[in-house]
């Protein structure tokens, strides 16, 4: 009877179930919307302003250490720092000695004299766009409190009812600037989104008061590191752009953006730092708390005013972009909407801290800045040392194992390097004298293209082949072997993934995803799910003790996730990724990381694909190996330039030497011709048989000539001319690198064309 009832009312039951699902979904959507609803006071009455714009005030000493003196101007809420060793005075705002203010419009004059600027949004009109206020023009309330070793200043912007407290203190040889989140006050519907901190701190013209050129530059975290010199200001195009670099990820996180790696990386900082060199003095700044929600802004001379300056932007809220999609009407006309910025109603619950070091003399350059950052990271446990024996040069390899070629009816698996062939490659190299290798196995899983973390493809030898190779590595401990996996991405074909609860969401409750032409969806994963997937991989690897894990994406992306099941701020994502890596360390497995985001440095045993150039803007003059100088001698690394894929191997070798990197090749056992019409068709020349002799010769050359600097710290990198480089190591070894087609003589040393000369112990 029940069966008959169900059968006769099946349509009604299904319809009721669908309605019930939508009702439940609607209820939870409303609750999620309520949690992000706008609430604010309408009873705010602004206090009377206490700032006199005509009062120039004076700078009074408020703190002093053996190396620094901190001065504060209570009328302007501004500071100055004196480097007592050199007597140089670093000013947080511009006066007429820095730049002639007369003639500037009121807004730009205020900008140059603002200790902070703020941006805010109207929560009642969330699509209205961002507004910016300048401290010297719009801050009409100042409150000063003198604290231990410094001063605490509250900047009140009375019209929007926003109050920001900044603490300036001296700690040993550094200026420490903090913005406590619990001292941000918002009295109305206006929500603070960004604080631009001391945008003109250390600003400099291109020439001094006597018209002499200033030997100076801006350093910023573009790629491996980039320099904009004051001397080249006259040769730049008229449309000088502002350069923005967002720590660990592009400001706009979308799957399309992440896939466009050049665009994504161009505006992403792997280390939250910048520097300013003014003659024999330099300032080096590093974000040390809340750095994941911090950006670097660089203004080269020529952007409205002829001043070179840089600074940090401190992001107080998650900001996301909404595309107002095109809409068609019945008469076939189309109205295209704009892209608007929306913000979370809640502040990011984290303090911000920035530290400034002041260098002088021979230390006042980007090499000194790298040494300063390296020392800070080591002292705070964020950069640890991997044991490196100076005599043992190492070869870096990536071996592509297999891939899939799409077919009309069925896809075809393409085997490029089996596990047995990996063993053969490493054996042949060892027999030829290659003593040590760092080898990443790429695409070793059966469904690598679908972001599976397990298991080994049967065409490559399956579990038995993986086991046999594990035993080989155990017997040949000089070969470090890493199984590469991706943990931050998934597709609709990835097993064990819920396309609703396991993926990352943006601020308007949409999955961060992309759909391809064949209907496959690709997703960013929730950080907690990424952590759990790594745990499952470690469990699978328990019977394969000799393998390390290579993380393809953990060192490249960090993002906020609004998934209601496990919500993460960007800073919380960084912490979760660090825990992911630490879990692997705790299992006593080696960790290789693709990329150099600062948060991976404490766990990494090997860094690969480090950038060996700057992405460059129209103001960039040259790239420097800042990232490499920070980690050199502590963590072995290879750069993105594979010898077999370079346009000129000799030039690539010189780049490895300049950047202190291992020689690196990206190889396959089978012919690279098999990769045509696959996602790896850019690997156009990779067959081991074709490259074996070159690989061995390159390694032996590096082992013979450069073992003296293997495992040593690069302490100085100097660009002597456009194509002549000098690199110095902590054991006194100096390497001269000549990229020109003619021999050069420098410091009494002859350097042949397209070659290098190693000067070890004066020889």
Beta strands, then each sheet from edge to edge (+ up, - down):
strand 1: 59-64
strand 2: 68-73
strand 3: 78-83
strand 4: 88-91
strand 5: 116-122
strand 6: 131-134
strand 7: 141-147
strand 8: 150-157
strand 9: 162-171
strand 10: 174-179
strand 11: 185-186
strand 12: 190-197
strand 13: 216-220
strand 14: 226-229
strand 15: 243-247
strand 16: 268-269
strand 17: 273-278
strand 18: 281-289
strand 19: 294-299
strand 20: 309-315
strand 21: 319-323
strand 22: 327-328
strand 23: 334-335
strand 24: 339-343
strand 25: 352-360
strand 26: 395-400
strand 27: 402-405
strand 28: 412-415
strand 29: 437-442
strand 30: 479-485
strand 31: 489-491
strand 32: 513-515
strand 33: 521-524
strand 34: 548-551
strand 35: 591-594
strand 36: 606-610
strand 37: 622-623
strand 38: 636-639
strand 39: 664-667
strand 40: 714-721
strand 41: 724-729
strand 42: 734-738
strand 43: 744-746
strand 44: 749-751
strand 45: 755-759
sheet 1: 1+ 2- 3+ 4-
sheet 2: 6+ 5- 12+ 20- 19+ 15- 16-
sheet 3: 7+ 8- 9+ 10- 25+ 18- 17+ 13- 14+ 37-
sheet 4: 7+ 8- 9+ 11-
sheet 5: 21+ 24-
sheet 6: 22+ 23-
sheet 7: 38+ 36+ 35+ 34+ 30+ 29+ 26+ 39+
sheet 8: 27+ 28-
sheet 9: 31+ 33- 32+
sheet 10: 40+ 41- 42+ 45-
sheet 11: 43+ 44-
end
